[in-house]
């Protein structure tokens, strides 16, 4: 399992669309599995689950992304899982880290205005 978290600022909906579109465009096997949205006042929460095939690990990995926004303050938490072929412990996490790096690069490229 690999985890990435970051605080940033910007428009919640614009950031959510940026993350979603970048993840799907960076891998031909990436799919959007499902999502959930919550809004109360200016508090917004979006949960998204993506999946892709890891060619290096020859298996599927998932990426759970949670974005919380209030006003221009944003928090993003992402956890990648799957990708290991071992029965009792993880020996191959390359696919997880690669999928998570796709998100990290999307966030680094985000302009919050």
Residue frames as qw, qx, qy, qz and C-alpha x, y, z in Angstrom:
[[0.000, 0.892, 0.453, 0.000, 0.00, 0.00, 0.00],
 [0.409, 0.094, 0.017, 0.907, 1.24, 3.47, -0.85],
 [0.091, -0.841, -0.499, 0.189, -0.18, 6.76, 0.42],
 [0.323, 0.231, 0.111, 0.911, 0.07, 10.40, -0.69],
 [0.139, -0.823, -0.521, 0.178, -1.45, 13.42, 1.04],
 [0.355, 0.128, 0.087, 0.922, -1.24, 17.11, 0.28],
 [0.028, 0.779, 0.419, -0.465, -2.77, 20.43, 1.31],
 [0.300, 0.124, 0.391, 0.861, -3.25, 23.01, -1.43],
 [0.223, 0.546, 0.358, -0.724, -5.55, 25.81, -2.45],
 [0.085, 0.068, -0.630, -0.769, -7.85, 26.40, -5.37],
 [0.654, 0.030, -0.074, -0.752, -11.30, 25.71, -6.72],
 [0.595, -0.136, 0.756, -0.236, -12.66, 22.34, -5.52],
 [0.799, 0.450, 0.338, -0.208, -14.55, 21.38, -8.69],
 [0.482, 0.793, -0.365, -0.081, -11.73, 22.46, -10.99],
 [0.154, -0.569, 0.799, -0.116, -9.21, 20.46, -8.93],
 [0.709, 0.047, 0.661, -0.241, -11.47, 17.39, -8.87],
 [0.763, 0.619, 0.089, -0.163, -11.85, 17.51, -12.66],
 [0.247, 0.786, -0.566, -0.008, -8.11, 17.97, -13.11],
 [0.390, -0.375, 0.827, -0.156, -7.33, 14.92, -10.97],
 [0.768, 0.271, 0.524, -0.249, -10.00, 12.79, -12.64],
 [0.677, 0.720, -0.066, -0.138, -9.02, 13.68, -16.20],
 [0.108, 0.742, -0.662, 0.015, -5.30, 13.31, -15.57],
 [0.537, -0.243, 0.793, -0.155, -5.61, 9.86, -14.00],
 [0.779, 0.394, 0.459, -0.163, -7.75, 8.57, -16.86],
 [0.561, 0.808, -0.150, -0.096, -5.59, 10.10, -19.59],
 [0.064, -0.751, 0.657, -0.007, -2.24, 8.80, -18.31],
 [0.293, -0.186, 0.938, 0.009, -2.97, 5.09, -18.65],
 [0.457, 0.047, -0.588, -0.665, -4.88, 3.26, -21.37],
 [0.468, -0.232, -0.853, -0.012, -6.06, 0.69, -18.83],
 [0.005, -0.080, -0.541, 0.837, -7.18, 3.18, -16.14],
 [0.278, -0.516, -0.674, -0.449, -10.88, 3.12, -15.33],
 [0.284, -0.297, 0.332, -0.849, -13.12, 5.11, -13.02],
 [0.232, -0.171, -0.955, 0.068, -14.83, 2.53, -10.81],
 [0.289, -0.747, -0.585, -0.130, -17.12, 4.65, -8.66],
 [0.210, 0.267, -0.253, 0.906, -17.37, 7.81, -6.63],
 [0.305, -0.709, -0.621, 0.136, -19.27, 9.57, -3.89],
 [0.162, 0.442, -0.024, 0.882, -19.90, 13.27, -3.27],
 [0.355, -0.670, -0.579, 0.299, -20.92, 15.13, -0.13],
 [0.162, 0.410, 0.021, 0.897, -21.66, 18.84, 0.20],
 [0.355, -0.747, -0.537, 0.166, -22.83, 20.81, 3.19],
 [0.133, -0.931, 0.005, 0.341, -22.55, 24.56, 3.03],
 [0.369, 0.828, -0.409, -0.110, -19.10, 25.33, 1.65],
 [0.456, -0.420, 0.784, 0.014, -17.69, 21.96, 2.78],
 [0.806, 0.407, -0.247, -0.351, -17.22, 19.56, -0.14],
 [0.487, -0.397, 0.776, 0.046, -15.94, 15.98, -0.10],
 [0.788, 0.422, -0.280, -0.350, -15.38, 13.75, -3.11],
 [0.600, -0.343, 0.720, 0.060, -14.25, 10.13, -2.99],
 [0.699, 0.542, -0.311, -0.347, -13.11, 8.47, -6.22],
 [0.729, -0.272, 0.620, 0.101, -11.90, 4.94, -6.90],
 [0.546, 0.663, -0.404, -0.314, -9.81, 4.16, -9.97],
 [0.847, -0.181, 0.490, 0.099, -8.28, 0.95, -11.19],
 [0.490, 0.725, -0.412, -0.255, -5.65, 0.08, -13.77],
 [0.988, 0.057, -0.026, 0.144, -3.61, -2.81, -15.00],
 [0.286, -0.819, 0.462, 0.186, 0.04, -2.81, -13.94],
 [0.807, 0.502, -0.308, -0.050, 2.14, -4.17, -16.78],
 [0.175, 0.598, -0.709, 0.329, 5.22, -4.44, -14.58],
 [0.376, -0.222, 0.763, -0.477, 3.42, -6.39, -11.85],
 [0.314, -0.060, -0.834, -0.450, 1.02, -8.13, -14.26],
 [0.167, -0.488, -0.811, 0.276, -1.95, -7.43, -12.00],
 [0.076, -0.764, -0.349, -0.537, -4.56, -4.75, -11.26],
 [0.324, -0.156, -0.468, 0.807, -4.08, -1.94, -8.77],
 [0.108, -0.822, -0.524, -0.196, -6.62, 0.46, -7.31],
 [0.261, 0.137, -0.200, 0.934, -6.34, 4.10, -6.30],
 [0.228, -0.767, -0.597, 0.060, -8.72, 5.65, -3.79],
 [0.252, 0.257, -0.037, 0.932, -8.71, 9.46, -3.88],
 [0.226, -0.772, -0.565, 0.183, -10.45, 11.63, -1.29],
 [0.247, 0.332, 0.037, 0.910, -10.61, 15.38, -1.81],
 [0.247, -0.729, -0.552, 0.320, -11.91, 17.73, 0.88],
 [0.261, 0.348, 0.127, 0.891, -12.52, 21.39, 0.20],
 [0.184, -0.800, -0.494, 0.285, -13.76, 24.32, 2.18],
 [0.077, 0.921, -0.086, -0.371, -13.61, 27.67, 0.45],
 [0.543, 0.731, -0.412, -0.039, -10.27, 27.73, -1.37],
 [0.302, -0.540, 0.770, -0.157, -8.60, 25.28, 1.07],
 [0.877, 0.193, -0.335, -0.285, -8.15, 21.77, -0.32],
 [0.429, -0.477, 0.762, -0.091, -6.86, 18.51, 1.10],
 [0.805, 0.311, -0.396, -0.314, -6.20, 15.44, -1.01],
 [0.507, -0.407, 0.749, -0.126, -5.52, 11.96, 0.32],
 [0.779, 0.360, -0.383, -0.341, -4.81, 9.02, -1.97],
 [0.564, -0.377, 0.730, -0.088, -4.14, 5.38, -1.18],
 [0.631, 0.392, -0.565, -0.359, -3.10, 2.83, -3.78],
 [0.617, -0.283, 0.698, -0.229, -3.51, -0.88, -3.11],
 [0.924, 0.337, 0.150, -0.100, -3.29, -4.23, -4.84],
 [0.400, 0.814, -0.420, -0.011, -0.43, -5.04, -7.09],
 [0.218, -0.529, 0.812, -0.116, 1.24, -7.75, -5.04],
 [0.759, 0.130, -0.542, -0.335, 1.23, -11.36, -6.09],
 [0.211, 0.213, -0.862, 0.408, 2.43, -12.78, -2.76],
 [0.520, -0.466, -0.683, -0.215, 0.00, -14.63, -0.53],
 [0.582, -0.605, -0.450, 0.303, 1.09, -13.47, 2.95],
 [0.298, -0.705, -0.004, 0.644, 3.09, -10.29, 2.42],
 [0.490, 0.859, 0.055, -0.141, 3.75, -7.72, -0.29],
 [0.691, -0.257, 0.385, 0.556, 6.74, -8.25, -2.51],
 [0.327, 0.266, 0.482, 0.768, 5.81, -6.11, -5.52],
 [0.017, 0.768, 0.449, -0.456, 4.49, -2.61, -4.96],
 [0.273, -0.113, 0.400, 0.867, 5.77, -1.07, -8.22],
 [0.023, -0.509, -0.683, -0.524, 2.27, -0.86, -9.69],
 [0.306, -0.798, -0.479, 0.202, 0.87, 0.86, -6.61],
 [0.369, -0.573, 0.046, 0.731, 3.64, 3.43, -6.51],
 [0.222, 0.091, 0.557, 0.795, 3.38, 4.06, -10.24],
 [0.110, -0.679, -0.649, -0.325, -0.37, 4.68, -10.04],
 [0.371, -0.794, -0.307, 0.370, 0.11, 6.94, -7.04],
 [0.384, -0.318, 0.244, 0.832, 2.84, 8.88, -8.87],
 [0.122, 0.473, 0.614, 0.620, 0.31, 9.58, -11.64],
 [0.270, -0.854, -0.442, -0.055, -1.79, 11.42, -9.05],
 [0.502, -0.621, -0.023, 0.601, 1.20, 13.16, -7.45],
 [0.345, 0.012, 0.425, 0.837, 2.26, 14.47, -10.87],
 [0.036, -0.672, -0.588, -0.448, -1.31, 15.65, -11.55],
 [0.391, -0.845, -0.301, 0.205, -1.29, 17.60, -8.30],
 [0.499, -0.414, 0.174, 0.741, 2.15, 19.06, -8.95],
 [0.230, 0.199, 0.526, 0.794, 0.90, 20.27, -12.34],
 [0.086, -0.768, -0.631, -0.065, -2.26, 21.84, -10.91],
 [0.144, 0.218, -0.065, 0.963, -2.60, 25.60, -11.01],
 [0.119, -0.455, -0.792, 0.389, -5.05, 26.59, -8.28],
 [0.136, 0.339, 0.094, -0.926, -6.63, 29.63, -9.89]]
